[in-house]
Amino acid sequence: MSSLYTFSQDTLQGLKKFSFSSSRAKTMQATVYAIDRKTYEIKKDEGIEDIVESLEELEDELPDTSPRFVVLSYPVTTKDGRMSFPFVMLYYLPPNASQNDRMLYAGATELFKNKANVSRMLEVSESEDFEEIHDILSA
């Protein structure tokens, strides 16, 4: 099946490498991806460093007017005391993103989720959504 969106080999290798390197990390690991509006290539957002400190820092780094895909490894202790390392995709969709950007990212969401090989996807747009991530992943 042909797709409008593309991934470079470097991007695909970077996704695999991130998955392996973050799978047992003791701290949060995140990497951010953007879609090039001219070529429709999905690639790492070079303007944002990989975030390893907190969800608050991640929220502060994301642009206010443009969607992004975030691959997140977030170690949590479950209610029964086990350590879990969920590997999830955050579909970041800020409320003031343009309609064109919303459509651009909506069309690539499932493809990116499959290429990133994440266990689940969470849509985040408001600060409250970021605050709920820990509770959602530790449930």
C-alpha positions as a Python dict, from the first residue, in 0.01 Angstrom:
ca = {
    (1, 'M'): (0, 0, 0),
    (2, 'S'): (136, 340, -96),
    (3, 'S'): (143, 619, 157),
    (4, 'L'): (165, 994, 134),
    (5, 'Y'): (400, 993, 434),
    (6, 'T'): (758, 865, 429),
    (7, 'F'): (1028, 768, 677),
    (8, 'S'): (1400, 774, 609),
    (9, 'Q'): (1608, 472, 704),
    (10, 'D'): (1774, 689, 969),
    (11, 'T'): (1436, 767, 1125),
    (12, 'L'): (1330, 402, 1127),
    (13, 'Q'): (1664, 296, 1278),
    (14, 'G'): (1636, 576, 1533),
    (15, 'L'): (1292, 452, 1639),
    (16, 'K'): (1427, 97, 1687),
    (17, 'K'): (1734, 219, 1872),
    (18, 'F'): (1520, 435, 2101),
    (19, 'S'): (1289, 143, 2173),
    (20, 'F'): (1577, -82, 2278),
    (21, 'S'): (1775, 180, 2470),
    (22, 'S'): (1479, 312, 2667),
    (23, 'S'): (1310, -19, 2748),
    (24, 'R'): (1464, -50, 3095),
    (25, 'A'): (1569, 306, 3163),
    (26, 'K'): (1523, 421, 3521),
    (27, 'T'): (1400, 765, 3409),
    (28, 'M'): (1150, 891, 3155),
    (29, 'Q'): (1276, 887, 2796),
    (30, 'A'): (1109, 1075, 2511),
    (31, 'T'): (1183, 1166, 2154),
    (32, 'V'): (974, 1401, 1938),
    (33, 'Y'): (883, 1363, 1570),
    (34, 'A'): (745, 1615, 1322),
    (35, 'I'): (611, 1600, 966),
    (36, 'D'): (789, 1805, 702),
    (37, 'R'): (506, 2001, 536),
    (38, 'K'): (676, 2003, 195),
    (39, 'T'): (794, 1642, 163),
    (40, 'Y'): (556, 1469, 408),
    (41, 'E'): (855, 1296, 562),
    (42, 'I'): (815, 1207, 928),
    (43, 'K'): (1142, 1269, 1108),
    (44, 'K'): (1289, 1351, 1445),
    (45, 'D'): (1227, 1710, 1548),
    (46, 'E'): (1583, 1837, 1566),
    (47, 'G'): (1468, 2154, 1742),
    (48, 'I'): (1374, 1957, 2053),
    (49, 'E'): (1630, 1763, 2253),
    (50, 'D'): (1536, 1419, 2381),
    (51, 'I'): (1365, 1481, 2712),
    (52, 'V'): (1455, 1263, 3009),
    (53, 'E'): (1353, 1466, 3313),
    (54, 'S'): (976, 1507, 3343),
    (55, 'L'): (643, 1537, 3167),
    (56, 'E'): (637, 1906, 3265),
    (57, 'E'): (965, 1964, 3082),
    (58, 'L'): (831, 1778, 2780),
    (59, 'E'): (516, 1990, 2777),
    (60, 'D'): (724, 2309, 2797),
    (61, 'E'): (941, 2203, 2501),
    (62, 'L'): (656, 2121, 2263),
    (63, 'P'): (540, 2399, 2026),
    (64, 'D'): (219, 2584, 2110),
    (65, 'T'): (81, 2588, 1757),
    (66, 'S'): (194, 2268, 1585),
    (67, 'P'): (114, 1900, 1648),
    (68, 'R'): (389, 1647, 1718),
    (69, 'F'): (428, 1275, 1774),
    (70, 'V'): (617, 1184, 2091),
    (71, 'V'): (753, 837, 2159),
    (72, 'L'): (766, 795, 2534),
    (73, 'S'): (912, 534, 2766),
    (74, 'Y'): (776, 605, 3110),
    (75, 'P'): (878, 375, 3397),
    (76, 'V'): (604, 339, 3658),
    (77, 'T'): (529, 124, 3956),
    (78, 'T'): (192, -41, 3912),
    (79, 'K'): (-65, -63, 4191),
    (80, 'D'): (50, -416, 4269),
    (81, 'G'): (411, -298, 4314),
    (82, 'R'): (564, -420, 3987),
    (83, 'M'): (785, -199, 3771),
    (84, 'S'): (641, -141, 3427),
    (85, 'F'): (803, 31, 3130),
    (86, 'P'): (517, 132, 2899),
    (87, 'F'): (627, 238, 2552),
    (88, 'V'): (361, 476, 2424),
    (89, 'M'): (296, 735, 2160),
    (90, 'L'): (168, 1076, 2258),
    (91, 'Y'): (-27, 1243, 1981),
    (92, 'Y'): (26, 1606, 2078),
    (93, 'L'): (-247, 1825, 1931),
    (94, 'P'): (-242, 2178, 2075),
    (95, 'P'): (-579, 2357, 2071),
    (96, 'N'): (-451, 2645, 1857),
    (97, 'A'): (-297, 2428, 1582),
    (98, 'S'): (-414, 2517, 1232),
    (99, 'Q'): (-675, 2304, 1061),
    (100, 'N'): (-420, 2210, 792),
    (101, 'D'): (-173, 2085, 1053),
    (102, 'R'): (-448, 1893, 1233),
    (103, 'M'): (-538, 1715, 910),
    (104, 'L'): (-173, 1654, 819),
    (105, 'Y'): (-101, 1480, 1151),
    (106, 'A'): (-436, 1301, 1172),
    (107, 'G'): (-360, 1128, 842),
    (108, 'A'): (-27, 997, 969),
    (109, 'T'): (-125, 893, 1321),
    (110, 'E'): (-189, 522, 1264),
    (111, 'L'): (109, 486, 1031),
    (112, 'F'): (342, 644, 1286),
    (113, 'K'): (198, 432, 1567),
    (114, 'N'): (269, 118, 1366),
    (115, 'K'): (621, 224, 1263),
    (116, 'A'): (709, 320, 1621),
    (117, 'N'): (575, -15, 1745),
    (118, 'V'): (424, 138, 2058),
    (119, 'S'): (187, -44, 2292),
    (120, 'R'): (-69, 234, 2306),
    (121, 'M'): (-145, 589, 2199),
    (122, 'L'): (-261, 882, 2411),
    (123, 'E'): (-389, 1210, 2268),
    (124, 'V'): (-272, 1513, 2463),
    (125, 'S'): (-354, 1877, 2407),
    (126, 'E'): (-405, 2054, 2740),
    (127, 'S'): (-191, 2072, 3054),
    (128, 'E'): (-444, 1850, 3231),
    (129, 'D'): (-377, 1576, 2975),
    (130, 'F'): (-7, 1577, 3063),
    (131, 'E'): (-92, 1564, 3432),
    (132, 'E'): (-302, 1251, 3378),
    (133, 'I'): (-38, 1051, 3188),
    (134, 'H'): (122, 908, 3503),
    (135, 'D'): (-214, 788, 3637),
    (136, 'I'): (-316, 638, 3304),
    (137, 'L'): (11, 449, 3261),
    (138, 'S'): (30, 322, 3618),
    (139, 'A'): (-328, 188, 3620),
}
